[in-house]
């Protein structure tokens, strides 16, 4: 039960953090006056986003005496890894869609090695904070933490983010069930991506048949 509560709380934290970060990126977009981000700018912003996310998440793992709560910390590392991998897969799928549509923007802003490197660095920083916790309590991270706590306790907005946290909990449970089923049977319990590809392939085959009849 404690694990489920932890996953739920982290889901709320991630959702509110993304909400706050949206306004930061909106400000940068206004500053650029509509100019598209370069790949360097894109990954620089993403790296800062990930680093402060793990920083705020580490603060969440501290108890009332500002000591590290190992009961929270160890599962949090796993949840962070799963969360980052999910973000990576989402960005990868979007890049593939843009690539199939021959959209250059999708190809220029996604690099698999860089994405994985950012995830590895973020997790390394999170673990490093256990040895150097004094660096976690910086002004920016504390502002994010306090803002997240304030929004979470707000009646209407807090309820919306709690709903997001619930769906995050369900998503994590499905991913864990998929992993367990994969270990046992060698295939995931639910594979939406495979089903989507199968459906797309079928539609492509139907189109090819139409072309043959037309010719």
C-alpha positions as CSV (number, residue, x, y, z in Angstrom):
1,X,0.0,0.0,0.0
2,X,2.9,2.4,0.8
3,X,4.3,1.7,-2.7
4,X,1.0,2.6,-4.4
5,X,0.8,5.8,-2.4
6,X,4.4,6.6,-3.3
7,X,3.7,6.1,-7.0
8,X,0.5,8.2,-6.8
9,X,2.4,11.1,-5.0
10,X,5.2,11.0,-7.6
11,X,2.6,11.0,-10.4
12,X,1.2,14.2,-8.9
13,X,4.7,15.7,-8.5
14,X,5.6,14.9,-12.1
15,X,2.4,16.4,-13.4
16,X,2.6,19.6,-11.5
17,X,6.3,20.0,-12.3
18,X,5.5,19.6,-16.1
19,X,2.7,22.2,-15.7
20,X,5.2,24.7,-14.1
21,X,7.8,23.9,-16.7
22,X,5.3,24.6,-19.5
23,X,5.3,28.3,-18.5
24,X,9.0,28.4,-18.4
25,X,9.2,27.0,-22.0
26,X,6.4,29.4,-23.0
27,X,8.5,32.3,-21.8
28,X,11.5,31.0,-23.8
29,X,9.3,30.7,-26.9
30,X,8.2,34.3,-26.5
31,X,11.8,35.4,-26.0
32,X,12.8,33.6,-29.3
33,X,9.9,35.4,-31.0
34,X,8.6,32.3,-32.7
35,X,12.0,31.0,-33.9
36,X,12.2,27.2,-33.8
37,X,14.5,25.6,-31.3
38,X,17.8,24.2,-32.6
39,X,18.8,20.7,-31.5
40,X,21.4,22.2,-29.1
41,X,18.7,24.5,-27.5
42,X,16.3,21.6,-27.3
43,X,18.6,19.3,-25.5
44,X,20.0,22.0,-23.3
45,X,16.4,22.8,-22.1
46,X,15.6,19.1,-21.7
47,X,18.8,18.5,-19.6
48,X,18.0,21.4,-17.3
49,X,14.4,20.1,-17.0
50,X,15.5,16.6,-16.1
51,X,18.2,17.8,-13.6
52,X,15.8,20.0,-11.6
53,X,13.1,17.2,-11.8
54,X,15.5,14.7,-10.1
55,X,16.5,17.5,-7.7
56,X,12.9,18.2,-6.6
57,X,12.2,14.4,-6.5
58,X,15.1,14.0,-4.1
59,X,13.7,16.7,-1.8
60,X,10.5,14.7,-1.9
61,X,12.5,11.7,-0.5
62,X,13.6,13.7,2.6
63,X,11.7,13.1,5.9
64,X,10.7,15.8,8.4
65,X,14.2,16.0,9.7
66,X,15.7,16.5,6.3
67,X,17.2,13.0,6.4
68,X,17.0,10.6,3.4
69,X,14.1,8.2,3.7
70,X,15.4,5.0,2.2
71,X,11.9,3.5,2.1
72,X,11.0,6.2,-0.4
73,X,14.3,6.6,-2.1
74,X,15.0,3.1,-3.5
75,X,11.5,2.6,-5.2
76,X,11.8,6.3,-6.4
77,X,14.9,5.5,-8.4
78,X,13.0,2.7,-10.2
79,X,10.0,4.9,-10.8
80,X,12.2,7.7,-12.2
81,X,13.9,5.3,-14.6
82,X,10.5,4.0,-15.8
83,X,9.2,7.6,-16.1
84,X,12.2,8.7,-18.2
85,X,12.0,5.6,-20.4
86,X,8.4,6.4,-21.0
87,X,9.2,9.9,-22.0
88,X,12.0,8.6,-24.3
89,X,9.6,6.2,-26.0
90,X,7.0,8.9,-26.4
91,X,9.5,11.3,-28.0
92,X,10.8,8.4,-30.2
93,X,7.3,7.6,-31.5
94,X,6.6,11.2,-32.2
95,X,9.9,11.5,-34.1
96,X,9.0,8.4,-36.1
97,X,5.6,9.9,-37.0
98,X,7.3,13.1,-38.1
99,X,9.8,11.2,-40.1
100,X,7.2,9.2,-41.9
101,X,5.4,12.5,-42.8
102,X,8.7,13.8,-44.1
103,X,8.7,16.5,-41.5
104,X,12.3,17.7,-41.0
105,X,11.5,19.2,-37.5
106,X,11.0,15.7,-36.1
107,X,14.3,14.4,-37.4
108,X,16.3,17.3,-36.2
109,X,15.1,17.4,-32.6
110,X,15.5,13.7,-31.6
111,X,18.7,11.8,-31.2
112,X,18.6,8.4,-29.5
113,X,22.1,8.5,-28.0
114,X,21.6,12.0,-26.6
115,X,18.2,11.1,-25.1
116,X,19.6,8.0,-23.4
117,X,22.7,10.0,-22.2
118,X,20.4,12.6,-20.6
119,X,18.5,9.9,-18.8
120,X,21.7,8.3,-17.5
121,X,23.0,11.7,-16.3
122,X,19.8,12.5,-14.6
123,X,19.7,9.2,-12.7
124,X,23.4,9.6,-11.8
125,X,22.7,13.1,-10.4
126,X,19.8,11.7,-8.4
127,X,22.0,9.0,-6.8
128,X,24.8,11.5,-6.3
129,X,22.5,13.7,-4.2
130,X,22.4,10.9,-1.6
131,X,26.1,11.6,-1.0
132,X,25.9,15.3,-1.3
133,X,22.4,16.3,-0.1
134,X,23.5,19.9,0.7
135,X,23.4,20.6,-3.1
136,X,19.8,19.6,-3.4
137,X,18.5,22.5,-1.3
138,X,19.1,25.3,-3.8
139,X,16.7,28.2,-4.4
140,X,15.3,27.0,-7.7
141,X,14.6,23.5,-6.5
142,X,13.1,24.7,-3.3
143,X,10.8,27.1,-5.3
144,X,9.6,24.2,-7.5
145,X,9.0,22.1,-4.4
146,X,7.0,24.8,-2.6
147,X,5.1,25.7,-5.7
148,X,4.2,22.0,-6.2
149,X,3.0,21.6,-2.6
150,X,0.9,24.8,-2.9
151,X,-0.7,23.7,-6.2
152,X,-1.3,20.2,-4.8
153,X,-3.3,21.7,-1.8
154,X,-5.4,24.0,-4.0
155,X,-8.9,22.7,-4.2
156,X,-9.7,22.6,-7.9
157,X,-6.3,22.5,-9.5
158,X,-5.1,20.1,-6.9
159,X,-7.9,17.7,-7.7
160,X,-7.1,17.8,-11.4
161,X,-3.5,16.9,-10.7
162,X,-4.6,14.1,-8.3
163,X,-6.6,12.6,-11.2
164,X,-3.4,12.7,-13.3
165,X,-1.6,11.0,-10.4
166,X,-4.2,8.3,-10.4
167,X,-3.7,7.6,-14.1
168,X,0.0,7.6,-13.6
169,X,-0.5,5.0,-10.9
170,X,-2.6,2.9,-13.3
171,X,0.1,3.3,-16.0
172,X,2.9,2.2,-13.6
173,X,0.9,-0.9,-12.5
174,X,0.3,-1.8,-16.2
175,X,4.0,-1.4,-16.9
176,X,4.9,-3.6,-13.9
177,X,2.4,-6.3,-15.0
178,X,3.9,-6.1,-18.5
179,X,7.4,-6.6,-17.2
180,X,6.3,-9.6,-15.0
181,X,4.4,-11.2,-17.8
182,X,7.4,-10.6,-20.2
183,X,9.7,-12.4,-17.7
184,X,7.3,-15.3,-17.4
185,X,6.0,-15.7,-21.0
186,X,8.5,-13.8,-23.1
187,X,6.0,-11.2,-24.3
188,X,4.2,-8.2,-22.7
189,X,0.7,-8.5,-21.4
190,X,-0.4,-5.5,-23.5
191,X,1.5,-4.2,-26.6
192,X,-0.4,-1.3,-28.0
193,X,2.4,-0.3,-30.4
194,X,2.4,-3.8,-32.0
195,X,-1.3,-3.7,-32.5
196,X,-1.1,-0.2,-34.0
197,X,1.6,-1.4,-36.4
198,X,-0.4,-4.4,-37.4
199,X,-3.4,-2.2,-38.1
200,X,-1.3,0.2,-40.1
201,X,0.2,-2.6,-42.1
202,X,-3.2,-4.0,-42.9
203,X,-4.3,-0.6,-44.1
204,X,-1.2,-0.3,-46.3
205,X,-1.9,-3.8,-47.8
206,X,-5.5,-2.7,-48.6
207,X,-4.2,0.3,-50.3
208,X,-1.7,-1.8,-52.3
209,X,-4.5,-4.0,-53.5
210,X,-6.5,-1.0,-54.7
211,X,-3.5,0.2,-56.6
212,X,-3.1,-3.1,-58.4
213,X,-6.8,-3.1,-59.4
214,X,-6.5,0.4,-60.6
215,X,-3.5,-0.4,-62.7
